[in-house]
Amino acid sequence: MSFHIDANTALYGIIGKPVSHSLSPAMHNEAFRELGMNAVYLAFETDDAKGACLAMRCLGIKGYSVTIPNKEKVVCEIDSPDEPVKRIGACNTIKNQGGRLYGTNTDWLGAVKALEKQTDLKGKDAVVLGAGGSARAVVFGLLERGVEVTVANRTLEKAQRLAREFGCKAIPLPEANNVSAHVLVNTTSVGMGSLKGLCPLSKKGVQNYDVIMDIVYSPLYTELLKRAQEAGKIVITGLQMLLFQALAQFEYWTGQKAPEDSMEKALKMVTGHDTL
Ligand code: ATR
């Protein structure tokens, strides 16, 4: 499919800081190309959520992906936040329809779809490590699917607050080594950046779960996932979640089915990974 830009090209983008390493432009531009749509997706490095939403209205930008540090800040800048945005308190996707800004959150769906590709969630239980913004999306998603959720966090009060709000259980982080569940999802930053090589669970603790997912995708195989693989567990990487949340974004903006194979191929190409 040829790719051209003209006066009618629709503009989409990601707003965040930093965004120079974002993988979203590769996926969404490939989707537009595959479907022959006259649209382009760019990365906008900004922490000015209010200004970015004004620009969207003023310039007629069709859609945004929203990332750190703007996910919470945009909620009060949009006209119609949906129920997940209100419950999670964060918006990662905005669409502009005739100057009205609609917001949704596809992170929870990304997490749930990545899990559902590998396992049935119905009637199952899960432990979620962490109690920050990412944990809120994952907990919301699991509860939507009827999963019994326990939140484990370093700062117990934060886990307790989240658990009270969402109606689940809370335990201190080390306790995750002593309880068992079908699913474990790590949403803490342990395993990435300065905490690379560290693991939120002991080798023995890993044995207590059947399916282990890390929302961190750099590195793709965190220490947690390496331990899970060695223990023969079902392993789900952060790139799986990233792909599924992007598919949901594309469908929210365009109303068209996202070309999953092409977007997955683009993600593999840009990250250099053969499998996600
Ligand atoms: P995000 O929006 O990605 O969820 P966040 O809101 O900053 O990011 O949350 C980070 C999570 O990682 C928190 O649950 C944090 O635990 P605390 O609530 O105790 O701060 C967790 N975290 C960060 N560094 C950690 C560490 N060294 N050990 C354990 N948990 C850590």
py3Dmol code that shows the C-alpha trace and the ligand (Angstrom):
import py3Dmol

protein = """\
ATOM      1  CA  MET A   1       0.000   0.000   0.000  1.00  0.00           C
ATOM      2  CA  SER A   2       1.457   3.396  -0.924  1.00  0.00           C
ATOM      3  CA  PHE A   3       1.902   5.992   1.806  1.00  0.00           C
ATOM      4  CA  HIS A   4       1.345   9.665   1.203  1.00  0.00           C
ATOM      5  CA  ILE A   5       0.679  12.829   3.182  1.00  0.00           C
ATOM      6  CA  ASP A   6      -1.610  15.553   1.848  1.00  0.00           C
ATOM      7  CA  ALA A   7      -4.049  18.221   3.046  1.00  0.00           C
ATOM      8  CA  ASN A   8      -6.513  15.568   4.220  1.00  0.00           C
ATOM      9  CA  THR A   9      -4.114  13.425   6.218  1.00  0.00           C
ATOM     10  CA  ALA A  10      -5.521  12.676   9.677  1.00  0.00           C
ATOM     11  CA  LEU A  11      -3.106  13.267  12.541  1.00  0.00           C
ATOM     12  CA  TYR A  12      -2.708  10.975  15.574  1.00  0.00           C
ATOM     13  CA  GLY A  13       0.047  10.851  18.161  1.00  0.00           C
ATOM     14  CA  ILE A  14       1.355   9.995  21.570  1.00  0.00           C
ATOM     15  CA  ILE A  15       1.774  12.643  24.276  1.00  0.00           C
ATOM     16  CA  GLY A  16       4.267  11.938  27.039  1.00  0.00           C
ATOM     17  CA  LYS A  17       7.676  12.729  28.450  1.00  0.00           C
ATOM     18  CA  PRO A  18       9.888  10.990  27.535  1.00  0.00           C
ATOM     19  CA  VAL A  19       8.475   9.563  24.278  1.00  0.00           C
ATOM     20  CA  SER A  20      11.523   9.201  22.073  1.00  0.00           C
ATOM     21  CA  HIS A  21      11.632   5.447  22.784  1.00  0.00           C
ATOM     22  CA  SER A  22       7.900   4.895  22.321  1.00  0.00           C
ATOM     23  CA  LEU A  23       6.989   1.794  20.297  1.00  0.00           C
ATOM     24  CA  SER A  24       3.490   3.088  19.494  1.00  0.00           C
ATOM     25  CA  PRO A  25       4.351   5.057  16.307  1.00  0.00           C
ATOM     26  CA  ALA A  26       5.719   1.895  14.661  1.00  0.00           C
ATOM     27  CA  MET A  27       2.553  -0.084  15.421  1.00  0.00           C
ATOM     28  CA  HIS A  28      -0.060   2.544  14.513  1.00  0.00           C
ATOM     29  CA  ASN A  29       1.656   3.803  11.354  1.00  0.00           C
ATOM     30  CA  GLU A  30       1.933   0.218  10.151  1.00  0.00           C
ATOM     31  CA  ALA A  31      -1.789  -0.263  10.826  1.00  0.00           C
ATOM     32  CA  PHE A  32      -2.699   2.874   8.832  1.00  0.00           C
ATOM     33  CA  ARG A  33      -0.456   1.706   5.996  1.00  0.00           C
ATOM     34  CA  GLU A  34      -1.896  -1.807   6.011  1.00  0.00           C
ATOM     35  CA  LEU A  35      -5.487  -0.530   5.842  1.00  0.00           C
ATOM     36  CA  GLY A  36      -4.644   2.172   3.279  1.00  0.00           C
ATOM     37  CA  MET A  37      -5.809   4.973   5.571  1.00  0.00           C
ATOM     38  CA  ASN A  38      -4.701   8.541   4.973  1.00  0.00           C
ATOM     39  CA  ALA A  39      -3.389   9.040   8.497  1.00  0.00           C
ATOM     40  CA  VAL A  40      -0.118   9.463  10.331  1.00  0.00           C
ATOM     41  CA  TYR A  41       0.941   8.957  13.959  1.00  0.00           C
ATOM     42  CA  LEU A  42       3.694  11.031  15.582  1.00  0.00           C
ATOM     43  CA  ALA A  43       5.387  11.283  18.983  1.00  0.00           C
ATOM     44  CA  PHE A  44       4.866  14.565  20.858  1.00  0.00           C
ATOM     45  CA  GLU A  45       7.207  15.063  23.790  1.00  0.00           C
ATOM     46  CA  THR A  46       5.208  17.063  26.312  1.00  0.00           C
ATOM     47  CA  ASP A  47       4.100  16.992  29.931  1.00  0.00           C
ATOM     48  CA  ASP A  48       1.586  19.773  29.254  1.00  0.00           C
ATOM     49  CA  ALA A  49      -1.625  17.733  29.229  1.00  0.00           C
ATOM     50  CA  LYS A  50      -3.850  20.803  29.131  1.00  0.00           C
ATOM     51  CA  GLY A  51      -1.947  22.353  26.203  1.00  0.00           C
ATOM     52  CA  ALA A  52      -1.939  19.058  24.309  1.00  0.00           C
ATOM     53  CA  CYS A  53      -5.729  18.764  24.638  1.00  0.00           C
ATOM     54  CA  LEU A  54      -6.175  22.376  23.525  1.00  0.00           C
ATOM     55  CA  ALA A  55      -3.943  21.662  20.514  1.00  0.00           C
ATOM     56  CA  MET A  56      -6.061  18.612  19.743  1.00  0.00           C
ATOM     57  CA  ARG A  57      -9.241  20.710  19.596  1.00  0.00           C
ATOM     58  CA  CYS A  58      -7.596  23.619  17.796  1.00  0.00           C
ATOM     59  CA  LEU A  59      -5.690  21.617  15.155  1.00  0.00           C
ATOM     60  CA  GLY A  60      -8.219  18.836  14.758  1.00  0.00           C
ATOM     61  CA  ILE A  61      -5.805  16.112  15.858  1.00  0.00           C
ATOM     62  CA  LYS A  62      -7.896  12.926  15.684  1.00  0.00           C
ATOM     63  CA  GLY A  63      -6.455  10.802  18.454  1.00  0.00           C
ATOM     64  CA  TYR A  64      -3.867  10.585  21.198  1.00  0.00           C
ATOM     65  CA  SER A  65      -2.194   7.788  23.060  1.00  0.00           C
ATOM     66  CA  VAL A  66      -1.379   9.196  26.478  1.00  0.00           C
ATOM     67  CA  THR A  67       1.579   8.111  28.559  1.00  0.00           C
ATOM     68  CA  ILE A  68       3.616   9.131  31.623  1.00  0.00           C
ATOM     69  CA  PRO A  69       3.236  11.752  33.116  1.00  0.00           C
ATOM     70  CA  ASN A  70      -0.050  12.714  31.415  1.00  0.00           C
ATOM     71  CA  LYS A  71      -2.407   9.767  32.004  1.00  0.00           C
ATOM     72  CA  GLU A  72      -3.930  11.173  35.188  1.00  0.00           C
ATOM     73  CA  LYS A  73      -3.630  14.833  34.168  1.00  0.00           C
ATOM     74  CA  VAL A  74      -5.703  14.510  30.959  1.00  0.00           C
ATOM     75  CA  VAL A  75      -8.738  13.120  32.794  1.00  0.00           C
ATOM     76  CA  CYS A  76      -9.985  16.606  33.714  1.00  0.00           C
ATOM     77  CA  GLU A  77      -9.163  18.008  30.242  1.00  0.00           C
ATOM     78  CA  ILE A  78     -11.453  15.720  28.243  1.00  0.00           C
ATOM     79  CA  ASP A  79     -15.222  16.062  27.779  1.00  0.00           C
ATOM     80  CA  SER A  80     -16.327  12.432  28.092  1.00  0.00           C
ATOM     81  CA  PRO A  81     -14.256  10.047  30.195  1.00  0.00           C
ATOM     82  CA  ASP A  82     -15.757   6.535  30.079  1.00  0.00           C
ATOM     83  CA  GLU A  83     -16.395   4.311  33.100  1.00  0.00           C
ATOM     84  CA  PRO A  84     -12.945   2.602  33.118  1.00  0.00           C
ATOM     85  CA  VAL A  85     -11.232   6.022  33.054  1.00  0.00           C
ATOM     86  CA  LYS A  86     -13.309   7.165  36.016  1.00  0.00           C
ATOM     87  CA  ARG A  87     -12.662   3.985  38.016  1.00  0.00           C
ATOM     88  CA  ILE A  88      -8.952   3.717  37.190  1.00  0.00           C
ATOM     89  CA  GLY A  89      -8.406   7.479  37.421  1.00  0.00           C
ATOM     90  CA  ALA A  90      -6.259   7.486  34.296  1.00  0.00           C
ATOM     91  CA  CYS A  91      -6.834   7.862  30.553  1.00  0.00           C
ATOM     92  CA  ASN A  92      -4.408   6.461  27.966  1.00  0.00           C
ATOM     93  CA  THR A  93      -6.504   7.043  24.821  1.00  0.00           C
ATOM     94  CA  ILE A  94      -8.331  10.141  23.567  1.00  0.00           C
ATOM     95  CA  LYS A  95     -10.388  10.554  20.411  1.00  0.00           C
ATOM     96  CA  ASN A  96     -11.563  13.852  18.975  1.00  0.00           C
ATOM     97  CA  GLN A  97     -15.005  13.741  17.384  1.00  0.00           C
ATOM     98  CA  GLY A  98     -16.007  17.146  16.035  1.00  0.00           C
ATOM     99  CA  GLY A  99     -14.131  18.955  18.789  1.00  0.00           C
ATOM    100  CA  ARG A 100     -15.470  16.782  21.601  1.00  0.00           C
ATOM    101  CA  LEU A 101     -12.774  14.752  23.376  1.00  0.00           C
ATOM    102  CA  TYR A 102     -13.689  11.205  24.448  1.00  0.00           C
ATOM    103  CA  GLY A 103     -11.370   9.222  26.697  1.00  0.00           C
ATOM    104  CA  THR A 104     -10.897   5.569  27.474  1.00  0.00           C
ATOM    105  CA  ASN A 105      -8.276   3.372  29.125  1.00  0.00           C
ATOM    106  CA  THR A 106      -7.021   0.418  27.100  1.00  0.00           C
ATOM    107  CA  ASP A 107      -4.285  -0.628  29.550  1.00  0.00           C
ATOM    108  CA  TRP A 108      -6.691  -2.811  31.516  1.00  0.00           C
ATOM    109  CA  LEU A 109      -7.943  -4.483  28.350  1.00  0.00           C
ATOM    110  CA  GLY A 110      -4.375  -4.971  27.111  1.00  0.00           C
ATOM    111  CA  ALA A 111      -3.466  -6.783  30.319  1.00  0.00           C
ATOM    112  CA  VAL A 112      -6.608  -8.915  30.296  1.00  0.00           C
ATOM    113  CA  LYS A 113      -6.341  -9.850  26.590  1.00  0.00           C
ATOM    114  CA  ALA A 114      -2.667 -10.781  26.966  1.00  0.00           C
ATOM    115  CA  LEU A 115      -3.617 -13.071  29.866  1.00  0.00           C
ATOM    116  CA  GLU A 116      -6.676 -14.490  28.089  1.00  0.00           C
ATOM    117  CA  LYS A 117      -4.542 -15.467  25.096  1.00  0.00           C
ATOM    118  CA  GLN A 118      -2.780 -17.924  27.402  1.00  0.00           C
ATOM    119  CA  THR A 119      -5.310 -18.868  30.056  1.00  0.00           C
ATOM    120  CA  ASP A 120      -8.953 -18.850  31.045  1.00  0.00           C
ATOM    121  CA  LEU A 121      -9.555 -16.223  33.730  1.00  0.00           C
ATOM    122  CA  LYS A 122     -13.085 -17.199  34.680  1.00  0.00           C
ATOM    123  CA  GLY A 123     -13.349 -18.217  38.335  1.00  0.00           C
ATOM    124  CA  LYS A 124      -9.587 -17.814  38.845  1.00  0.00           C
ATOM    125  CA  ASP A 125      -7.567 -15.867  41.402  1.00  0.00           C
ATOM    126  CA  ALA A 126      -4.637 -13.473  40.966  1.00  0.00           C
ATOM    127  CA  VAL A 127      -2.003 -11.599  42.915  1.00  0.00           C
ATOM    128  CA  VAL A 128      -1.049  -8.151  41.596  1.00  0.00           C
ATOM    129  CA  LEU A 129       2.315  -6.782  42.737  1.00  0.00           C
ATOM    130  CA  GLY A 130       2.279  -2.992  43.120  1.00  0.00           C
ATOM    131  CA  ALA A 131      -0.327  -0.392  43.983  1.00  0.00           C
ATOM    132  CA  GLY A 132       0.464   2.475  41.588  1.00  0.00           C
ATOM    133  CA  GLY A 133      -1.306   3.640  38.430  1.00  0.00           C
ATOM    134  CA  SER A 134      -0.502   0.511  36.416  1.00  0.00           C
ATOM    135  CA  ALA A 135      -1.754  -1.718  39.222  1.00  0.00           C
ATOM    136  CA  ARG A 136      -5.076   0.151  39.226  1.00  0.00           C
ATOM    137  CA  ALA A 137      -5.610  -0.666  35.527  1.00  0.00           C
ATOM    138  CA  VAL A 138      -4.646  -4.327  35.964  1.00  0.00           C
ATOM    139  CA  VAL A 139      -6.787  -4.762  39.096  1.00  0.00           C
ATOM    140  CA  PHE A 140      -9.754  -3.129  37.347  1.00  0.00           C
ATOM    141  CA  GLY A 141      -9.345  -5.475  34.364  1.00  0.00           C
ATOM    142  CA  LEU A 142      -9.066  -8.628  36.448  1.00  0.00           C
ATOM    143  CA  LEU A 143     -12.114  -7.679  38.514  1.00  0.00           C
ATOM    144  CA  GLU A 144     -14.034  -7.001  35.264  1.00  0.00           C
ATOM    145  CA  ARG A 145     -13.367 -10.645  34.359  1.00  0.00           C
ATOM    146  CA  GLY A 146     -14.546 -11.870  37.764  1.00  0.00           C
ATOM    147  CA  VAL A 147     -11.080 -12.768  39.042  1.00  0.00           C
ATOM    148  CA  GLU A 148     -10.475 -12.786  42.809  1.00  0.00           C
ATOM    149  CA  VAL A 149      -7.660 -10.270  43.323  1.00  0.00           C
ATOM    150  CA  THR A 150      -5.060  -9.733  46.056  1.00  0.00           C
ATOM    151  CA  VAL A 151      -2.805  -6.666  45.879  1.00  0.00           C
ATOM    152  CA  ALA A 152       0.716  -6.988  47.306  1.00  0.00           C
ATOM    153  CA  ASN A 153       2.773  -3.844  47.801  1.00  0.00           C
ATOM    154  CA  ARG A 154       5.952  -2.645  49.515  1.00  0.00           C
ATOM    155  CA  THR A 155       3.956   0.137  51.157  1.00  0.00           C
ATOM    156  CA  LEU A 156       1.092  -1.831  52.666  1.00  0.00           C
ATOM    157  CA  GLU A 157      -1.145   1.228  53.253  1.00  0.00           C
ATOM    158  CA  LYS A 158      -1.191   1.952  49.509  1.00  0.00           C
ATOM    159  CA  ALA A 159      -2.270  -1.637  48.792  1.00  0.00           C
ATOM    160  CA  GLN A 160      -4.927  -1.374  51.479  1.00  0.00           C
ATOM    161  CA  ARG A 161      -6.278   1.871  50.042  1.00  0.00           C
ATOM    162  CA  LEU A 162      -6.467   0.362  46.538  1.00  0.00           C
ATOM    163  CA  ALA A 163      -8.032  -2.833  47.898  1.00  0.00           C
ATOM    164  CA  ARG A 164     -10.698  -0.886  49.817  1.00  0.00           C
ATOM    165  CA  GLU A 165     -11.562   1.122  46.725  1.00  0.00           C
ATOM    166  CA  PHE A 166     -11.814  -1.862  44.392  1.00  0.00           C
ATOM    167  CA  GLY A 167     -13.096  -4.451  46.864  1.00  0.00           C
ATOM    168  CA  CYS A 168     -10.179  -6.880  46.966  1.00  0.00           C
ATOM    169  CA  LYS A 169      -7.522  -8.059  49.450  1.00  0.00           C
ATOM    170  CA  ALA A 170      -4.191  -6.440  50.399  1.00  0.00           C
ATOM    171  CA  ILE A 171      -0.954  -7.990  51.690  1.00  0.00           C
ATOM    172  CA  PRO A 172       2.635  -6.773  52.174  1.00  0.00           C
ATOM    173  CA  LEU A 173       4.875  -7.451  49.133  1.00  0.00           C
ATOM    174  CA  PRO A 174       6.983 -10.272  50.705  1.00  0.00           C
ATOM    175  CA  GLU A 175       3.771 -12.164  51.518  1.00  0.00           C
ATOM    176  CA  ALA A 176       3.342 -12.801  47.771  1.00  0.00           C
ATOM    177  CA  ASN A 177       5.996 -15.517  48.291  1.00  0.00           C
ATOM    178  CA  ASN A 178       3.747 -17.321  50.761  1.00  0.00           C
ATOM    179  CA  VAL A 179       0.336 -17.197  49.096  1.00  0.00           C
ATOM    180  CA  SER A 180      -0.616 -18.971  45.883  1.00  0.00           C
ATOM    181  CA  ALA A 181      -2.863 -18.089  42.937  1.00  0.00           C
ATOM    182  CA  HIS A 182      -3.419 -18.997  39.282  1.00  0.00           C
ATOM    183  CA  VAL A 183      -2.078 -15.661  37.994  1.00  0.00           C
ATOM    184  CA  LEU A 184       0.632 -13.265  39.145  1.00  0.00           C
ATOM    185  CA  VAL A 185       1.088  -9.838  37.512  1.00  0.00           C
ATOM    186  CA  ASN A 186       4.043  -7.608  38.371  1.00  0.00           C
ATOM    187  CA  THR A 187       3.290  -3.891  37.999  1.00  0.00           C
ATOM    188  CA  THR A 188       6.135  -2.649  40.221  1.00  0.00           C
ATOM    189  CA  SER A 189       9.264  -1.151  38.728  1.00  0.00           C
ATOM    190  CA  VAL A 190      11.353  -3.996  40.163  1.00  0.00           C
ATOM    191  CA  GLY A 191      13.197  -5.501  37.192  1.00  0.00           C
ATOM    192  CA  MET A 192      13.586  -2.342  35.102  1.00  0.00           C
ATOM    193  CA  GLY A 193      15.827   0.733  35.036  1.00  0.00           C
ATOM    194  CA  SER A 194      18.011   0.957  38.135  1.00  0.00           C
ATOM    195  CA  LEU A 195      16.186  -2.112  39.516  1.00  0.00           C
ATOM    196  CA  LYS A 196      17.113  -4.276  36.492  1.00  0.00           C
ATOM    197  CA  GLY A 197      18.219  -7.773  37.530  1.00  0.00           C
ATOM    198  CA  LEU A 198      16.151  -7.643  40.722  1.00  0.00           C
ATOM    199  CA  CYS A 199      13.105  -9.836  41.253  1.00  0.00           C
ATOM    200  CA  PRO A 200      10.002  -9.103  43.348  1.00  0.00           C
ATOM    201  CA  LEU A 201       9.514 -12.847  44.111  1.00  0.00           C
ATOM    202  CA  SER A 202      11.886 -15.485  45.506  1.00  0.00           C
ATOM    203  CA  LYS A 203      12.611 -18.629  43.440  1.00  0.00           C
ATOM    204  CA  LYS A 204      10.355 -20.534  45.831  1.00  0.00           C
ATOM    205  CA  GLY A 205       7.648 -17.864  45.596  1.00  0.00           C
ATOM    206  CA  VAL A 206       7.516 -18.202  41.795  1.00  0.00           C
ATOM    207  CA  GLN A 207       6.413 -21.823  42.281  1.00  0.00           C
ATOM    208  CA  ASN A 208       3.106 -20.645  43.788  1.00  0.00           C
ATOM    209  CA  TYR A 209       1.673 -19.377  40.473  1.00  0.00           C
ATOM    210  CA  ASP A 210       0.719 -20.972  37.121  1.00  0.00           C
ATOM    211  CA  VAL A 211       0.813 -17.894  34.895  1.00  0.00           C
ATOM    212  CA  ILE A 212       3.295 -15.062  35.457  1.00  0.00           C
ATOM    213  CA  MET A 213       3.089 -11.756  33.620  1.00  0.00           C
ATOM    214  CA  ASP A 214       5.344  -8.702  33.878  1.00  0.00           C
ATOM    215  CA  ILE A 215       4.130  -5.399  32.509  1.00  0.00           C
ATOM    216  CA  VAL A 216       7.751  -4.248  32.197  1.00  0.00           C
ATOM    217  CA  TYR A 217       8.972  -4.755  28.608  1.00  0.00           C
ATOM    218  CA  SER A 218      12.501  -3.432  28.789  1.00  0.00           C
ATOM    219  CA  PRO A 219      14.167  -5.782  29.388  1.00  0.00           C
ATOM    220  CA  LEU A 220      11.649  -8.121  27.744  1.00  0.00           C
ATOM    221  CA  TYR A 221      12.657 -11.023  29.942  1.00  0.00           C
ATOM    222  CA  THR A 222      12.904  -9.583  33.426  1.00  0.00           C
ATOM    223  CA  GLU A 223      14.460 -11.566  36.242  1.00  0.00           C
ATOM    224  CA  LEU A 224      10.912 -12.513  37.281  1.00  0.00           C
ATOM    225  CA  LEU A 225      10.071 -13.914  33.838  1.00  0.00           C
ATOM    226  CA  LYS A 226      13.426 -15.731  33.636  1.00  0.00           C
ATOM    227  CA  ARG A 227      12.691 -17.422  36.961  1.00  0.00           C
ATOM    228  CA  ALA A 228       9.161 -18.217  35.820  1.00  0.00           C
ATOM    229  CA  GLN A 229      10.458 -19.739  32.581  1.00  0.00           C
ATOM    230  CA  GLU A 230      13.015 -21.855  34.447  1.00  0.00           C
ATOM    231  CA  ALA A 231      10.200 -23.089  36.685  1.00  0.00           C
ATOM    232  CA  GLY A 232       8.163 -24.092  33.595  1.00  0.00           C
ATOM    233  CA  LYS A 233       5.414 -21.515  34.161  1.00  0.00           C
ATOM    234  CA  ILE A 234       3.316 -19.821  31.496  1.00  0.00           C
ATOM    235  CA  VAL A 235       5.109 -16.522  30.881  1.00  0.00           C
ATOM    236  CA  ILE A 236       3.564 -13.335  29.468  1.00  0.00           C
ATOM    237  CA  THR A 237       5.753 -10.367  28.572  1.00  0.00           C
ATOM    238  CA  GLY A 238       5.008  -6.659  28.793  1.00  0.00           C
ATOM    239  CA  LEU A 239       5.151  -6.405  24.990  1.00  0.00           C
ATOM    240  CA  GLN A 240       2.075  -8.648  24.742  1.00  0.00           C
ATOM    241  CA  MET A 241       0.147  -6.204  26.903  1.00  0.00           C
ATOM    242  CA  LEU A 242       1.513  -3.267  24.894  1.00  0.00           C
ATOM    243  CA  LEU A 243       0.325  -4.849  21.642  1.00  0.00           C
ATOM    244  CA  PHE A 244      -3.183  -5.602  22.926  1.00  0.00           C
ATOM    245  CA  GLN A 245      -3.663  -2.131  24.404  1.00  0.00           C
ATOM    246  CA  ALA A 246      -2.561  -0.658  21.043  1.00  0.00           C
ATOM    247  CA  LEU A 247      -5.049  -2.826  19.101  1.00  0.00           C
ATOM    248  CA  ALA A 248      -7.827  -1.530  21.360  1.00  0.00           C
ATOM    249  CA  GLN A 249      -6.669   2.082  20.847  1.00  0.00           C
ATOM    250  CA  PHE A 250      -6.714   1.710  17.071  1.00  0.00           C
ATOM    251  CA  GLU A 251     -10.239   0.298  17.148  1.00  0.00           C
ATOM    252  CA  TYR A 252     -11.432   3.059  19.516  1.00  0.00           C
ATOM    253  CA  TRP A 253     -10.144   5.775  17.163  1.00  0.00           C
ATOM    254  CA  THR A 254     -11.080   4.327  13.794  1.00  0.00           C
ATOM    255  CA  GLY A 255     -13.991   1.973  14.455  1.00  0.00           C
ATOM    256  CA  GLN A 256     -12.126  -0.552  12.296  1.00  0.00           C
ATOM    257  CA  LYS A 257     -10.669  -3.897  13.306  1.00  0.00           C
ATOM    258  CA  ALA A 258      -6.976  -3.430  14.000  1.00  0.00           C
ATOM    259  CA  PRO A 259      -4.636  -5.434  11.746  1.00  0.00           C
ATOM    260  CA  GLU A 260      -3.133  -7.506  14.557  1.00  0.00           C
ATOM    261  CA  ASP A 261      -0.559  -9.400  12.500  1.00  0.00           C
ATOM    262  CA  SER A 262       0.865  -6.233  10.946  1.00  0.00           C
ATOM    263  CA  MET A 263       1.023  -4.396  14.253  1.00  0.00           C
ATOM    264  CA  GLU A 264       2.694  -7.382  15.893  1.00  0.00           C
ATOM    265  CA  LYS A 265       5.192  -7.578  13.040  1.00  0.00           C
ATOM    266  CA  ALA A 266       5.968  -3.862  13.402  1.00  0.00           C
ATOM    267  CA  LEU A 267       6.505  -4.298  17.132  1.00  0.00           C
ATOM    268  CA  LYS A 268       8.870  -7.222  16.552  1.00  0.00           C
ATOM    269  CA  MET A 269      10.781  -5.283  13.926  1.00  0.00           C
ATOM    270  CA  VAL A 270      11.216  -2.131  16.008  1.00  0.00           C
ATOM    271  CA  THR A 271      12.257  -4.073  19.144  1.00  0.00           C
ATOM    272  CA  GLY A 272      14.340  -6.680  17.341  1.00  0.00           C
ATOM    273  CA  HIS A 273      12.533  -9.541  19.116  1.00  0.00           C
ATOM    274  CA  ASP A 274      11.442 -12.635  17.168  1.00  0.00           C
ATOM    275  CA  THR A 275       8.695 -13.396  19.651  1.00  0.00           C
ATOM    276  CA  LEU A 276       6.858 -11.023  21.954  1.00  0.00           C
TER     277      LEU A 276
END
"""
ligand_1 = """\
31
ATR
P 3.050 3.028 37.805
O 2.221 4.189 37.367
O 3.887 2.430 36.705
O 2.251 2.001 38.523
P 3.942 4.116 40.295
O 2.585 4.662 40.513
O 5.124 4.982 40.587
O 4.142 3.620 38.797
O 4.057 2.760 41.150
C 5.266 2.076 41.273
C 5.032 0.780 42.042
O 6.281 0.091 42.123
C 4.561 0.997 43.483
O 3.698 -0.054 43.839
C 5.879 0.926 44.267
O 5.729 0.526 45.599
P 5.455 1.625 46.778
O 3.999 1.933 46.698
O 5.835 0.932 48.016
O 6.325 2.800 46.452
C 6.594 -0.151 43.490
N 8.052 -0.094 43.680
C 8.910 0.827 43.199
N 10.175 0.550 43.591
C 10.098 -0.588 44.334
C 11.071 -1.390 45.013
N 12.368 -1.088 45.004
N 10.625 -2.487 45.666
C 9.321 -2.816 45.694
N 8.355 -2.091 45.070
C 8.743 -0.998 44.398
"""
view = py3Dmol.view(width=600, height=400)
view.addModel(protein, "pdb")
view.setStyle({"model": 0}, {"cartoon": {"style": "trace"}})
view.addModel(ligand_1, "xyz")
view.setStyle({"model": 1}, {"stick": {}})
view.zoomTo()
view.show()
